Amino acid sequence: MSTKGTAAKSVSGAAMSKYDVEVEARLKALEAKASTPAPAAGGDEKLDKLIGILKGAFPQEFKNKDI
């Protein structure tokens, strides 16, 4: 008895195994996660405190800079 299977196709049209399909799905998920922008800065109190200390210690270095 013969059954005709349908394999997933890659972008180039080549047949892909189950493993290839799984790896492709994981890769796409990682790429989507990597392309998401990082959260806006300023939420870290320790970093804000350190920046304040540095600005106080080196005022000329931070003059006219938006940090």
C-alpha positions in Angstrom: 0.0 0.0 0.0 1.4 3.3 -1.0 0.5 6.6 0.6 1.5 10.0 -0.8 2.9 12.3 1.8 3.1 16.0 1.6 6.3 17.5 2.9 6.6 21.1 4.0 8.4 23.3 1.4 11.2 25.7 2.0 11.3 29.1 0.4 13.3 27.6 -2.5 10.7 24.9 -2.9 12.8 22.1 -1.5 11.1 19.5 0.7 11.7 19.9 4.4 11.7 17.2 7.1 9.8 17.5 10.3 13.0 18.4 12.0 13.7 21.1 9.4 10.2 22.5 9.9 10.7 22.6 13.7 14.1 24.3 13.4 12.7 26.9 11.0 9.9 27.7 13.4 12.3 28.1 16.3 14.6 30.3 14.1 11.7 32.6 13.1 10.7 32.9 16.8 14.2 33.9 17.8 14.5 36.4 14.9 11.2 38.0 15.9 12.3 38.2 19.5 15.7 39.8 18.5 14.0 42.4 16.3 11.8 43.7 19.2 13.1 47.0 20.5 14.6 47.1 23.9 12.7 48.7 26.7 13.2 52.5 27.2 16.1 53.5 29.4 15.6 55.3 32.7 13.8 52.6 34.7 16.9 51.5 36.5 17.3 53.5 39.8 20.9 52.4 40.3 21.9 53.5 36.9 20.2 56.9 37.3 22.0 57.3 40.6 25.4 56.5 39.1 24.8 59.0 36.2 23.9 61.6 38.8 27.2 61.0 40.7 29.2 61.1 37.4 27.5 64.3 36.3 28.3 65.9 39.7 32.0 64.7 39.6 32.6 65.7 36.0 30.3 68.5 35.1 32.3 69.7 32.1 32.2 66.2 30.6 28.4 66.2 30.7 27.8 69.8 29.7 25.2 70.0 26.9 24.8 66.2 26.8 21.5 64.5 27.1 22.4 61.6 29.4 
